[in-house]
Each structure stands twice: as structure tokens, then as C-alpha cells.
Amino acid sequence: MLLDKAMKKVFIVDQHQHTKLLHFTQTKVMFDANNHYTAWADDIVTVQDLAEVGDQAGVIIASGEFVSTDFRCVNWDWSNQNIAIGHPDLIQFSADYSYEMHQRPPYSPGSKQLYILENLYRTVLRSKRLLYLDNTESYQQKSLNGDVLYGLASGWKTVRMFRDGQFKHVVVYDCNPRQLDFARQLHAQPYIADHIDITDNFIGSTTVPEDIKNFWPTWHNTSVEFQLIDLFSTPQLKPNSVVWVSNVFCYEPTIFQQGWETCKMARVSLQSNNPSCTILEY
């Protein structure tokens, strides 16, 4: 379900007018130092000064302030306004650095800042070349129905959604050509082995789940359309479709590279441009 009204809101005062630093700050509201999604906040709003916040409830920080685990563990009252700029549990990052991945961060070895940035850069760079064999979310069996199922090419979830639902047609899509080609090659195989034959540039388990192996002959004989689709380009999808988007609008590399506002607007635009479709993020 798309987020209609966020309850836990973080305001970032963009005091430095530094776009890349702002994107970094936004990214680390949602993801911790080890690149794990925290579910600590529901929405981020960028403001130019405190006056712009008015009397709205939430937690207020400044660009360049990293939300640490200790800061998240403070018992924040999200129903009130919490001005936390300069809080001792926020880790400060300099506005004098570009936050471009090809430039070395100006922090000493062993510093928290260097650890956080190197982890983030590593994740962003790896995301461009990895094949995803698993899905970030667990699968809960549920019967869905629609004219078309649009399912991502990563992992096994699209296969399971098709198996358990009622659809006239299925489209496997991705914005990554390598991921899409990999799914197409797998689908072309009449049977699937116990393990995926891959040795590098992948994430997830190579073991094929038993339920997937059992269903594979049916999946192979199903007419599947493979499409290269970028959800950030506001695609026009077929009416009355079920569209599984996973975490694409809250994905760490994308927030860092494009910013939270771009991700949020892409989510809204996808739904408004396809009003008859059901958009699923779980």
C-alpha cells in the first residue's frame, strides 16, 4: 500500500544548500550505518529554516547530521515538535566535501564518518552490477487478481504471486537489463536445477526453493512478457493491473543519488498515472 499520510516525520533544515549532503542526510534517516532499513521515520520534509516547519509535529535535524542508533533510541514523542539540531547523538558531517563517490572522504581512518561513507559508497556501487536472487521482503501467500501482474525480475516473488493469484497476463519487468535478461533465461528453461549456476556479482541464496521447483514447469509454459521499465519515468501501465514495486521508492542507492523528494514524487506519480492499478510495496 502506498503511504498516504506519514505519522513519523523528520524535517531537515537545509542549512548548507548542498544537494549531495542533503541527499546523504535523507538516506541516513532511513538507513543505518550498516545500510539496513530502520523503519524509524515514515517521511522526510526538507525546509529552508525552522520557521517553515511552523507548528508541525516531528523531529527536526539539519543537513549534515547523521541519525545514529543512539539518536533513534531516544523516546521521541512524534505527536509533538522536537527540535534536535545539534543533539549530541547526531554525528556531524562536513559541508566542505562533495559527497561524490569518486572523491575520497576527508575523514581519518577509524572515524565513524569514514566508516559510514565507505559502507554507503560500497552499497551504491555494488547495486549497479549485482543480480538479486532473493527478495528483500518475505512472501506471505495471498490470492490477488487483476488483468495483468507486473512483477519484478529479482528473486522468486513474482512467480509465487502469479501462482497464487488470478491474472490474465504476466509482465516481468526491471530497470536493470542484466536482471531482466537473467529472469528471461531462467524462464526459458523447462526445468530448474536445485541451485542457480552463478559465481560472481550476485546477492542472495543460489538454492532454489522447493515450491519454485515444483511450479517451474507451469511457469515455463506460461506466456510471460519481459519489459525494461523504469518506474521513475512514470510509465503508463495496462489498466486494472497489480503492480509489485517492492522497495524501489525507498531504496538506499536511489535516495542517495536522486534524493527523497524524487523518490516520493515518483511513487505518487506512478499511482496517479495508473489510477486503476493496485500498487504493492510489500
C-alpha distance (Angstrom), angle and dihedral (degrees) to the residues before:
residue distance angle dihedral
M1 . . .
L2 3.76 . .
L3 3.77 116.6 .
D4 3.82 109.2 -101.9
K5 3.78 101.5 173.6
A6 3.77 124.3 10.0
M7 3.79 116.6 -141.5
K8 3.79 99.2 -171.7
K9 3.78 107.3 53.3
V10 3.79 129.0 180.0
F11 3.80 119.3 -159.8
I12 3.79 117.6 -155.8
V13 3.79 116.8 -159.8
D14 3.80 103.4 -145.4
Q15 3.79 93.2 -143.7
H16 3.81 96.5 158.1
Q17 3.83 100.5 43.9
H18 3.80 86.5 -137.4
T19 3.80 109.3 143.4
K20 3.79 98.5 -162.1
L21 3.80 92.4 45.7
L22 3.80 89.0 50.2
H23 3.81 91.3 51.0
F24 3.80 89.7 49.3
T25 3.81 90.7 51.3
Q26 3.81 91.3 48.6
T27 3.80 91.4 48.8
K28 3.77 92.5 52.9
V29 3.78 93.3 49.9
M30 3.80 86.0 66.0
F31 3.83 101.3 32.2
D32 3.79 131.2 42.5
A33 3.80 130.8 -132.6
N34 3.81 90.5 -82.1
N35 3.81 92.4 50.3
H36 3.81 95.8 -106.9
Y37 3.79 119.8 144.0
T38 3.81 107.5 -112.5
A39 3.85 104.5 -167.4
W40 3.81 85.3 -146.5
A41 3.81 96.3 129.5
D42 3.79 133.1 27.1
D43 3.78 100.9 -156.4
I44 3.79 142.6 10.6
V45 3.79 124.9 -145.3
T46 3.79 121.7 -169.1
V47 3.79 116.5 -146.5
Q48 3.79 133.8 176.8
D49 3.80 96.4 -135.8
L50 3.80 142.5 -6.8
A51 3.79 91.9 -93.9
E52 3.81 89.1 65.9
V53 3.80 90.4 60.9
G54 3.80 91.5 58.8
D55 3.78 111.5 176.6
Q56 3.81 96.4 -30.5
A57 3.80 117.2 138.4
G58 3.76 123.0 -117.4
V59 3.80 143.1 76.4
I60 3.80 118.2 -57.8
I61 3.79 122.2 -153.2
A62 3.81 133.8 157.4
S63 3.79 131.1 -113.5
G64 3.79 109.7 -88.6
E65 3.81 93.6 37.2
F66 3.80 114.6 117.2
V67 3.81 116.7 -148.1
S68 3.80 104.5 -128.4
T69 3.79 127.2 -162.3
D70 3.82 90.2 -105.8
F71 3.80 90.2 53.0
R72 3.81 92.4 50.2
C73 3.81 89.8 49.6
V74 3.81 92.4 59.8
N75 3.79 108.4 109.7
W76 3.79 95.0 -111.5
D77 3.81 117.6 -170.5
W78 3.80 100.4 -138.4
S79 3.81 91.3 -171.0
N80 3.83 89.7 67.4
Q81 3.77 134.4 51.9
N82 3.81 113.9 -94.8
I83 3.80 115.5 -168.6
A84 3.80 101.5 -159.6
I85 3.81 102.4 162.5
G86 3.80 107.9 142.1
H87 3.81 93.7 13.9
P88 3.84 109.4 164.7
D89 3.81 92.4 -123.6
L90 3.81 92.3 58.1
I91 3.82 113.0 93.9
Q92 3.79 112.1 -135.4
F93 3.81 122.7 -132.4
S94 3.79 124.7 -166.4
A95 3.79 124.4 -109.2
D96 3.82 88.9 -151.0
Y97 3.81 93.1 78.3
S98 3.82 125.4 81.3
Y99 3.85 97.7 -137.0
E100 3.80 86.9 -140.5
M101 3.79 111.4 143.5
H102 3.81 94.7 -132.9
Q103 3.81 91.5 60.2
R104 3.79 120.1 76.3
P105 3.82 113.7 -117.2
P106 3.83 113.7 -112.0
Y107 3.79 94.6 -123.4
S108 3.78 129.5 112.1
P109 3.82 122.7 -109.8
G110 3.78 110.9 -87.8
S111 3.80 94.4 26.3
K112 3.78 120.1 131.4
Q113 3.80 90.4 -126.7
L114 3.81 93.7 56.5
Y115 3.80 92.1 46.2
I116 3.81 91.9 51.5
L117 3.81 95.3 46.8
E118 3.80 95.7 44.6
N119 3.81 90.6 50.6
L120 3.79 91.2 49.7
Y121 3.81 94.7 46.4
R122 3.79 90.9 48.2
T123 3.81 91.1 52.7
V124 3.80 93.8 47.6
L125 3.80 93.7 48.6
R126 3.81 94.1 45.7
S127 3.80 92.2 48.8
K128 3.81 90.4 66.6
R129 3.80 95.4 59.7
L130 3.80 106.1 28.0
L131 3.78 127.5 106.1
Y132 3.80 111.5 -141.7
L133 3.80 112.0 -138.5
D134 3.80 94.4 173.1
N135 3.79 135.7 42.7
T136 3.78 124.8 -116.1
E137 3.79 92.1 -130.6
S138 3.79 129.1 53.8
Y139 3.79 119.0 -112.1
Q140 3.77 118.9 -112.9
Q141 3.78 112.2 -169.4
K142 3.78 110.2 -115.4
S143 3.79 132.3 157.3
L144 3.80 110.1 -125.4
N145 3.76 127.3 175.3
G146 3.77 137.0 -161.3
D147 3.77 142.3 127.0
V148 3.80 92.2 -92.7
L149 3.78 135.1 16.8
Y150 3.79 114.2 -147.6
G151 3.80 107.5 -164.0
L152 3.77 132.4 174.2
A153 3.79 119.3 -108.4
S154 3.81 94.3 -127.4
G155 3.79 123.6 96.9
W156 3.80 125.8 -19.2
K157 3.77 103.2 -66.2
T158 3.81 96.9 100.1
V159 3.80 90.3 53.9
R160 3.79 91.0 50.7
M161 3.81 93.8 46.3
F162 3.78 90.3 52.3
R163 3.81 91.9 46.3
D164 3.80 93.8 51.2
G165 3.81 98.5 38.5
Q166 3.77 140.9 62.9
F167 3.79 113.1 -111.3
K168 3.79 134.7 152.7
H169 3.79 93.7 -151.1
V170 3.79 139.6 8.1
V171 3.80 129.8 -145.0
V172 3.78 119.5 -167.3
Y173 3.79 108.2 -158.3
D174 3.78 142.7 173.5
C175 3.78 139.7 159.2
N176 3.81 90.2 -131.6
P177 3.84 111.1 81.9
R178 3.81 92.1 -158.4
Q179 3.81 92.4 53.7
L180 3.80 91.4 47.1
D181 3.81 93.1 48.6
F182 3.79 90.3 49.0
A183 3.82 91.4 54.0
R184 3.81 90.3 46.6
Q185 3.81 92.1 51.9
L186 3.80 91.9 49.1
H187 3.80 91.9 49.5
A188 3.81 90.2 53.0
Q189 3.82 90.6 62.3
P190 3.84 114.2 92.9
Y191 3.79 90.4 -148.9
I192 3.77 132.9 21.8
A193 3.79 125.3 -138.0
D194 3.79 126.7 -126.7
H195 3.80 89.7 -102.8
I196 3.79 134.9 31.1
D197 3.80 111.1 -115.0
I198 3.80 101.3 -128.3
T199 3.79 130.0 123.1
D200 3.80 109.8 -179.1
N201 3.80 146.1 24.1
F202 3.77 96.8 28.6
I203 3.77 138.5 112.6
G204 3.79 126.4 -151.1
S205 3.78 136.7 35.2
T206 3.80 121.1 -41.2
T207 3.81 89.9 -152.7
V208 3.80 111.9 106.8
P209 3.84 111.5 -135.1
E210 3.79 116.1 -115.8
D211 3.81 94.8 -121.0
I212 3.81 90.1 53.9
K213 3.80 92.0 51.3
N214 3.81 90.4 50.8
F215 3.80 93.3 50.3
W216 3.79 96.9 39.9
P217 3.86 98.9 95.6
T218 3.82 88.5 55.6
W219 3.81 91.8 46.4
H220 3.80 91.0 48.6
N221 3.82 91.0 52.9
T222 3.81 92.5 47.6
S223 3.79 116.4 100.9
V224 3.80 103.2 -116.6
E225 3.79 125.6 -176.2
F226 3.80 115.8 -148.7
Q227 3.80 116.1 -153.2
L228 3.78 135.1 178.3
I229 3.82 102.0 -134.0
D230 3.78 129.9 171.7
L231 3.80 108.5 -159.0
F232 3.80 89.4 -160.6
S233 3.81 90.1 65.6
T234 3.84 91.4 65.1
P235 3.82 96.6 -117.3
Q236 3.79 121.5 -154.8
L237 3.79 104.3 -122.7
K238 3.78 128.6 -166.2
P239 3.83 112.7 -83.4
N240 3.81 121.7 -98.8
S241 3.78 92.9 20.3
V242 3.78 131.6 148.1
V243 3.81 108.1 -131.6
W244 3.78 119.9 -165.5
V245 3.82 109.3 -160.3
S246 3.84 100.7 165.1
N247 3.81 112.6 -164.5
V248 3.81 96.1 -29.5
F249 3.83 92.4 125.6
C250 3.80 93.1 47.5
Y251 3.78 100.0 40.2
E252 3.78 117.1 137.7
P253 3.83 99.1 -134.7
T254 3.82 91.8 47.8
I255 3.81 95.0 48.8
F256 3.80 90.0 49.8
Q257 3.79 94.0 48.0
Q258 3.80 100.9 37.4
G259 3.80 106.7 18.2
W260 3.79 134.7 -116.8
E261 3.81 94.6 -86.1
T262 3.81 91.6 57.5
C263 3.81 91.1 50.0
K264 3.78 92.5 47.5
M265 3.80 94.0 48.0
A266 3.82 92.3 46.8
R267 3.81 89.0 55.4
V268 3.80 92.4 49.7
S269 3.81 92.7 44.6
L270 3.81 93.0 50.9
Q271 3.80 91.6 55.2
S272 3.82 96.1 41.6
N273 3.80 91.5 47.7
N274 3.81 91.3 49.8
P275 3.82 104.0 35.9
S276 3.82 95.7 163.3
C277 3.81 93.0 54.1
T278 3.78 127.5 93.3
I279 3.82 109.9 -132.7
L280 3.80 114.5 -155.0
E281 3.80 123.4 -165.1
Y282 3.80 98.1 173.7
